[in-house]
Amino acid sequence: MARRLEREMLRIGVAEGGVSRVLAAYRLAMEPRVASLDDHHPDFLHPARTVLVLLLDGGVRAEALLSAAALCETRRPGLAVPIEEAARQAGPEMGRLLAAVPTPDGSGDELLEDLVSSPADVLLLAVGERLDHARHLHLASRTEWPSFHATACGAYAVAARRTGPRLAGRFAFWCRNFAERYLGHTGPHRS
């Protein structure tokens, strides 16, 4: 995945120095995964996939935001690099971005409000990271599906509309398809 990240970033025009810093953040994010997950586990490649979501669907080119995408983990706290460590190794901007990302656990019923009132870079990071988790939800325990889907579609998909049409469209597509395919919902789904 590191080679794919490098290839995609260079193809899209991220400067070589920026590519190196994003890859360093990716390697840091992989440390807890390599230590605790089988390389076929659905969460193993989350850091790289989140970078790709922001790069390809979010139109992000800023190295700090792409690096934060690699380090952002809001669903499985045991796999997250502590914010202080991320800031120490990747710089204070990393700490600011990661600390500012609203989470379902941290925001509770105020999640949508917290997302839409976030700075644009933080909103992109939160939506992109959650979209990657959403795209792999079918591999998680079925008991997680309904609540994750409700939160993803009731808050993140709505907030994604503020990030631009491509990322918003990807989230809306996932909400509809997951509901129909895995939750047995038929008919129109509004997100």
C-alpha positions as protocol buffer text, in pm:
chain_id: "A"
residue {
  index: 1
  type: MET
  ca { x: 0 y: 0 z: 0 }
}
residue {
  index: 2
  type: ALA
  ca { x: 291 y: 238 z: 61 }
}
residue {
  index: 3
  type: ARG
  ca { x: 388 y: 205 z: -305 }
}
residue {
  index: 4
  type: ARG
  ca { x: 31 y: 271 z: -416 }
}
residue {
  index: 5
  type: LEU
  ca { x: 10 y: 579 z: -193 }
}
residue {
  index: 6
  type: GLU
  ca { x: 338 y: 709 z: -332 }
}
residue {
  index: 7
  type: ARG
  ca { x: 234 y: 642 z: -692 }
}
residue {
  index: 8
  type: GLU
  ca { x: -107 y: 811 z: -652 }
}
residue {
  index: 9
  type: MET
  ca { x: 31 y: 1115 z: -471 }
}
residue {
  index: 10
  type: LEU
  ca { x: 303 y: 1170 z: -730 }
}
residue {
  index: 11
  type: ARG
  ca { x: 57 y: 1115 z: -1016 }
}
residue {
  index: 12
  type: ILE
  ca { x: -177 y: 1378 z: -874 }
}
residue {
  index: 13
  type: GLY
  ca { x: 99 y: 1628 z: -808 }
}
residue {
  index: 14
  type: VAL
  ca { x: 185 y: 1612 z: -439 }
}
residue {
  index: 15
  type: ALA
  ca { x: 545 y: 1737 z: -406 }
}
residue {
  index: 16
  type: GLU
  ca { x: 806 y: 1467 z: -338 }
}
residue {
  index: 17
  type: GLY
  ca { x: 890 y: 1610 z: 6 }
}
residue {
  index: 18
  type: GLY
  ca { x: 522 y: 1602 z: 96 }
}
residue {
  index: 19
  type: VAL
  ca { x: 493 y: 1245 z: -27 }
}
residue {
  index: 20
  type: SER
  ca { x: 779 y: 1145 z: 203 }
}
residue {
  index: 21
  type: ARG
  ca { x: 612 y: 1306 z: 504 }
}
residue {
  index: 22
  type: VAL
  ca { x: 276 y: 1141 z: 429 }
}
residue {
  index: 23
  type: LEU
  ca { x: 448 y: 804 z: 395 }
}
residue {
  index: 24
  type: ALA
  ca { x: 625 y: 860 z: 729 }
}
residue {
  index: 25
  type: ALA
  ca { x: 285 y: 925 z: 892 }
}
residue {
  index: 26
  type: TYR
  ca { x: 147 y: 614 z: 724 }
}
residue {
  index: 27
  type: ARG
  ca { x: 434 y: 402 z: 860 }
}
residue {
  index: 28
  type: LEU
  ca { x: 373 y: 544 z: 1208 }
}
residue {
  index: 29
  type: ALA
  ca { x: 2 y: 465 z: 1181 }
}
residue {
  index: 30
  type: MET
  ca { x: 80 y: 108 z: 1077 }
}
residue {
  index: 31
  type: GLU
  ca { x: 289 y: 29 z: 1386 }
}
residue {
  index: 32
  type: PRO
  ca { x: -7 y: -63 z: 1613 }
}
residue {
  index: 33
  type: ARG
  ca { x: -172 y: -253 z: 1329 }
}
residue {
  index: 34
  type: VAL
  ca { x: 135 y: -460 z: 1247 }
}
residue {
  index: 35
  type: ALA
  ca { x: 171 y: -538 z: 1618 }
}
residue {
  index: 36
  type: SER
  ca { x: -189 y: -647 z: 1676 }
}
residue {
  index: 37
  type: LEU
  ca { x: -370 y: -736 z: 1352 }
}
residue {
  index: 38
  type: ASP
  ca { x: -341 y: -1002 z: 1088 }
}
residue {
  index: 39
  type: ASP
  ca { x: -262 y: -837 z: 756 }
}
residue {
  index: 40
  type: HIS
  ca { x: -597 y: -963 z: 620 }
}
residue {
  index: 41
  type: HIS
  ca { x: -799 y: -793 z: 892 }
}
residue {
  index: 42
  type: PRO
  ca { x: -1030 y: -524 z: 745 }
}
residue {
  index: 43
  type: ASP
  ca { x: -882 y: -254 z: 971 }
}
residue {
  index: 44
  type: PHE
  ca { x: -524 y: -330 z: 871 }
}
residue {
  index: 45
  type: LEU
  ca { x: -519 y: -104 z: 564 }
}
residue {
  index: 46
  type: HIS
  ca { x: -740 y: 172 z: 707 }
}
residue {
  index: 47
  type: PRO
  ca { x: -460 y: 434 z: 724 }
}
residue {
  index: 48
  type: ALA
  ca { x: -375 y: 402 z: 354 }
}
residue {
  index: 49
  type: ARG
  ca { x: -736 y: 377 z: 244 }
}
residue {
  index: 50
  type: THR
  ca { x: -824 y: 695 z: 435 }
}
residue {
  index: 51
  type: VAL
  ca { x: -541 y: 880 z: 260 }
}
residue {
  index: 52
  type: LEU
  ca { x: -673 y: 755 z: -74 }
}
residue {
  index: 53
  type: VAL
  ca { x: -1029 y: 863 z: 9 }
}
residue {
  index: 54
  type: LEU
  ca { x: -911 y: 1218 z: 81 }
}
residue {
  index: 55
  type: LEU
  ca { x: -674 y: 1223 z: -215 }
}
residue {
  index: 56
  type: LEU
  ca { x: -905 y: 1072 z: -478 }
}
residue {
  index: 57
  type: ASP
  ca { x: -1255 y: 1155 z: -352 }
}
residue {
  index: 58
  type: GLY
  ca { x: -1187 y: 1464 z: -142 }
}
residue {
  index: 59
  type: GLY
  ca { x: -945 y: 1637 z: -378 }
}
residue {
  index: 60
  type: VAL
  ca { x: -698 y: 1693 z: -91 }
}
residue {
  index: 61
  type: ARG
  ca { x: -339 y: 1775 z: -185 }
}
residue {
  index: 62
  type: ALA
  ca { x: -215 y: 1926 z: 143 }
}
residue {
  index: 63
  type: GLU
  ca { x: 48 y: 1701 z: 298 }
}
residue {
  index: 64
  type: ALA
  ca { x: -53 y: 1782 z: 657 }
}
residue {
  index: 65
  type: LEU
  ca { x: -411 y: 1676 z: 593 }
}
residue {
  index: 66
  type: LEU
  ca { x: -306 y: 1361 z: 406 }
}
residue {
  index: 67
  type: SER
  ca { x: -68 y: 1275 z: 690 }
}
residue {
  index: 68
  type: ALA
  ca { x: -346 y: 1329 z: 942 }
}
residue {
  index: 69
  type: ALA
  ca { x: -567 y: 1100 z: 732 }
}
residue {
  index: 70
  type: ALA
  ca { x: -313 y: 821 z: 776 }
}
residue {
  index: 71
  type: LEU
  ca { x: -308 y: 877 z: 1152 }
}
residue {
  index: 72
  type: CYS
  ca { x: -680 y: 930 z: 1211 }
}
residue {
  index: 73
  type: GLU
  ca { x: -854 y: 641 z: 1386 }
}
residue {
  index: 74
  type: THR
  ca { x: -1190 y: 722 z: 1545 }
}
residue {
  index: 75
  type: ARG
  ca { x: -1351 y: 379 z: 1549 }
}
residue {
  index: 76
  type: ARG
  ca { x: -1087 y: 150 z: 1700 }
}
residue {
  index: 77
  type: PRO
  ca { x: -904 y: 354 z: 1968 }
}
residue {
  index: 78
  type: GLY
  ca { x: -669 y: 65 z: 2043 }
}
residue {
  index: 79
  type: LEU
  ca { x: -523 y: 102 z: 1694 }
}
residue {
  index: 80
  type: ALA
  ca { x: -474 y: 478 z: 1714 }
}
residue {
  index: 81
  type: VAL
  ca { x: -134 y: 638 z: 1757 }
}
residue {
  index: 82
  type: PRO
  ca { x: -171 y: 867 z: 2061 }
}
residue {
  index: 83
  type: ILE
  ca { x: -220 y: 1227 z: 1952 }
}
residue {
  index: 84
  type: GLU
  ca { x: 82 y: 1340 z: 2154 }
}
residue {
  index: 85
  type: GLU
  ca { x: 302 y: 1085 z: 1976 }
}
residue {
  index: 86
  type: ALA
  ca { x: 164 y: 1184 z: 1635 }
}
residue {
  index: 87
  type: ALA
  ca { x: 234 y: 1551 z: 1714 }
}
residue {
  index: 88
  type: ARG
  ca { x: 583 y: 1471 z: 1841 }
}
residue {
  index: 89
  type: GLN
  ca { x: 675 y: 1274 z: 1529 }
}
residue {
  index: 90
  type: ALA
  ca { x: 475 y: 1455 z: 1262 }
}
residue {
  index: 91
  type: GLY
  ca { x: 450 y: 1807 z: 1404 }
}
residue {
  index: 92
  type: PRO
  ca { x: 207 y: 2019 z: 1606 }
}
residue {
  index: 93
  type: GLU
  ca { x: -29 y: 2062 z: 1310 }
}
residue {
  index: 94
  type: MET
  ca { x: -89 y: 1687 z: 1329 }
}
residue {
  index: 95
  type: GLY
  ca { x: -190 y: 1716 z: 1692 }
}
residue {
  index: 96
  type: ARG
  ca { x: -427 y: 2004 z: 1614 }
}
residue {
  index: 97
  type: LEU
  ca { x: -597 y: 1820 z: 1330 }
}
residue {
  index: 98
  type: LEU
  ca { x: -634 y: 1488 z: 1510 }
}
residue {
  index: 99
  type: ALA
  ca { x: -754 y: 1644 z: 1836 }
}
residue {
  index: 100
  type: ALA
  ca { x: -1018 y: 1848 z: 1653 }
}
residue {
  index: 101
  type: VAL
  ca { x: -1191 y: 1554 z: 1480 }
}
residue {
  index: 102
  type: PRO
  ca { x: -1540 y: 1504 z: 1625 }
}
residue {
  index: 103
  type: THR
  ca { x: -1627 y: 1145 z: 1712 }
}
residue {
  index: 104
  type: PRO
  ca { x: -1955 y: 971 z: 1791 }
}
residue {
  index: 105
  type: ASP
  ca { x: -1834 y: 886 z: 2141 }
}
residue {
  index: 106
  type: GLY
  ca { x: -1703 y: 1235 z: 2211 }
}
residue {
  index: 107
  type: SER
  ca { x: -1990 y: 1432 z: 2060 }
}
residue {
  index: 108
  type: GLY
  ca { x: -2288 y: 1212 z: 2133 }
}
residue {
  index: 109
  type: ASP
  ca { x: -2613 y: 1370 z: 2015 }
}
residue {
  index: 110
  type: GLU
  ca { x: -2422 y: 1681 z: 1902 }
}
residue {
  index: 111
  type: LEU
  ca { x: -2217 y: 1493 z: 1639 }
}
residue {
  index: 112
  type: LEU
  ca { x: -2376 y: 1652 z: 1333 }
}
residue {
  index: 113
  type: GLU
  ca { x: -2348 y: 2000 z: 1485 }
}
residue {
  index: 114
  type: ASP
  ca { x: -1984 y: 1937 z: 1579 }
}
residue {
  index: 115
  type: LEU
  ca { x: -1904 y: 1809 z: 1229 }
}
residue {
  index: 116
  type: VAL
  ca { x: -2062 y: 2098 z: 1039 }
}
residue {
  index: 117
  type: SER
  ca { x: -1910 y: 2358 z: 1271 }
}
residue {
  index: 118
  type: SER
  ca { x: -1561 y: 2212 z: 1227 }
}
residue {
  index: 119
  type: PRO
  ca { x: -1301 y: 2387 z: 1012 }
}
residue {
  index: 120
  type: ALA
  ca { x: -1305 y: 2262 z: 651 }
}
residue {
  index: 121
  type: ASP
  ca { x: -987 y: 2056 z: 688 }
}
residue {
  index: 122
  type: VAL
  ca { x: -1114 y: 1884 z: 1003 }
}
residue {
  index: 123
  type: LEU
  ca { x: -1450 y: 1813 z: 839 }
}
residue {
  index: 124
  type: LEU
  ca { x: -1278 y: 1655 z: 537 }
}
residue {
  index: 125
  type: LEU
  ca { x: -1065 y: 1444 z: 768 }
}
residue {
  index: 126
  type: ALA
  ca { x: -1362 y: 1327 z: 977 }
}
residue {
  index: 127
  type: VAL
  ca { x: -1582 y: 1246 z: 678 }
}
residue {
  index: 128
  type: GLY
  ca { x: -1307 y: 1073 z: 479 }
}
residue {
  index: 129
  type: GLU
  ca { x: -1198 y: 861 z: 773 }
}
residue {
  index: 130
  type: ARG
  ca { x: -1554 y: 754 z: 856 }
}
residue {
  index: 131
  type: LEU
  ca { x: -1628 y: 676 z: 490 }
}
residue {
  index: 132
  type: ASP
  ca { x: -1343 y: 428 z: 483 }
}
residue {
  index: 133
  type: HIS
  ca { x: -1480 y: 257 z: 793 }
}
residue {
  index: 134
  type: ALA
  ca { x: -1826 y: 258 z: 635 }
}
residue {
  index: 135
  type: ARG
  ca { x: -1704 y: 95 z: 316 }
}
residue {
  index: 136
  type: HIS
  ca { x: -1577 y: -198 z: 522 }
}
residue {
  index: 137
  type: LEU
  ca { x: -1865 y: -223 z: 769 }
}
residue {
  index: 138
  type: HIS
  ca { x: -1999 y: -539 z: 603 }
}
residue {
  index: 139
  type: LEU
  ca { x: -1685 y: -716 z: 732 }
}
residue {
  index: 140
  type: ALA
  ca { x: -1758 y: -620 z: 1094 }
}
residue {
  index: 141
  type: SER
  ca { x: -1993 y: -791 z: 1335 }
}
residue {
  index: 142
  type: ARG
  ca { x: -2357 y: -764 z: 1227 }
}
residue {
  index: 143
  type: THR
  ca { x: -2440 y: -625 z: 1570 }
}
residue {
  index: 144
  type: GLU
  ca { x: -2246 y: -307 z: 1477 }
}
residue {
  index: 145
  type: TRP
  ca { x: -2429 y: -250 z: 1149 }
}
residue {
  index: 146
  type: PRO
  ca { x: -2752 y: -70 z: 1249 }
}
residue {
  index: 147
  type: SER
  ca { x: -2601 y: 184 z: 1489 }
}
residue {
  index: 148
  type: PHE
  ca { x: -2299 y: 254 z: 1269 }
}
residue {
  index: 149
  type: HIS
  ca { x: -2523 y: 299 z: 964 }
}
residue {
  index: 150
  type: ALA
  ca { x: -2759 y: 531 z: 1152 }
}
residue {
  index: 151
  type: THR
  ca { x: -2473 y: 751 z: 1271 }
}
residue {
  index: 152
  type: ALA
  ca { x: -2291 y: 745 z: 940 }
}
residue {
  index: 153
  type: CYS
  ca { x: -2599 y: 840 z: 741 }
}
residue {
  index: 154
  type: GLY
  ca { x: -2759 y: 1071 z: 997 }
}
residue {
  index: 155
  type: ALA
  ca { x: -2448 y: 1277 z: 1068 }
}
residue {
  index: 156
  type: TYR
  ca { x: -2147 y: 1204 z: 847 }
}
residue {
  index: 157
  type: ALA
  ca { x: -2332 y: 1178 z: 515 }
}
residue {
  index: 158
  type: VAL
  ca { x: -2519 y: 1500 z: 592 }
}
residue {
  index: 159
  type: ALA
  ca { x: -2197 y: 1679 z: 690 }
}
residue {
  index: 160
  type: ALA
  ca { x: -2025 y: 1541 z: 378 }
}
residue {
  index: 161
  type: ARG
  ca { x: -2247 y: 1768 z: 169 }
}
residue {
  index: 162
  type: ARG
  ca { x: -2028 y: 2056 z: 288 }
}
residue {
  index: 163
  type: THR
  ca { x: -1712 y: 1891 z: 154 }
}
residue {
  index: 164
  type: GLY
  ca { x: -1808 y: 1886 z: -213 }
}
residue {
  index: 165
  type: PRO
  ca { x: -2017 y: 1675 z: -448 }
}
residue {
  index: 166
  type: ARG
  ca { x: -1780 y: 1382 z: -496 }
}
residue {
  index: 167
  type: LEU
  ca { x: -1727 y: 1288 z: -132 }
}
residue {
  index: 168
  type: ALA
  ca { x: -2091 y: 1365 z: -51 }
}
residue {
  index: 169
  type: GLY
  ca { x: -2202 y: 1146 z: -341 }
}
residue {
  index: 170
  type: ARG
  ca { x: -1980 y: 859 z: -229 }
}
residue {
  index: 171
  type: PHE
  ca { x: -2126 y: 875 z: 121 }
}
residue {
  index: 172
  type: ALA
  ca { x: -2487 y: 896 z: -1 }
}
residue {
  index: 173
  type: PHE
  ca { x: -2426 y: 600 z: -234 }
}
residue {
  index: 174
  type: TRP
  ca { x: -2288 y: 393 z: 52 }
}
residue {
  index: 175
  type: CYS
  ca { x: -2583 y: 480 z: 279 }
}
residue {
  index: 176
  type: ARG
  ca { x: -2839 y: 369 z: 20 }
}
residue {
  index: 177
  type: ASN
  ca { x: -2657 y: 54 z: -88 }
}
residue {
  index: 178
  type: PHE
  ca { x: -2569 y: -66 z: 261 }
}
residue {
  index: 179
  type: ALA
  ca { x: -2928 y: -17 z: 378 }
}
residue {
  index: 180
  type: GLU
  ca { x: -3066 y: -212 z: 85 }
}
residue {
  index: 181
  type: ARG
  ca { x: -2807 y: -486 z: 71 }
}
residue {
  index: 182
  type: TYR
  ca { x: -2730 y: -553 z: 437 }
}
residue {
  index: 183
  type: LEU
  ca { x: -3009 y: -402 z: 645 }
}
residue {
  index: 184
  type: GLY
  ca { x: -3298 y: -506 z: 422 }
}
residue {
  index: 185
  type: HIS
  ca { x: -3430 y: -153 z: 378 }
}
residue {
  index: 186
  type: THR
  ca { x: -3609 y: -97 z: 52 }
}
residue {
  index: 187
  type: GLY
  ca { x: -3732 y: 222 z: -101 }
}
residue {
  index: 188
  type: PRO
  ca { x: -3569 y: 561 z: -94 }
}
residue {
  index: 189
  type: HIS
  ca { x: -3315 y: 633 z: 175 }
}
residue {
  index: 190
  type: ARG
  ca { x: -3255 y: 993 z: 259 }
}
residue {
  index: 191
  type: SER
  ca { x: -2924 y: 1092 z: 404 }
}
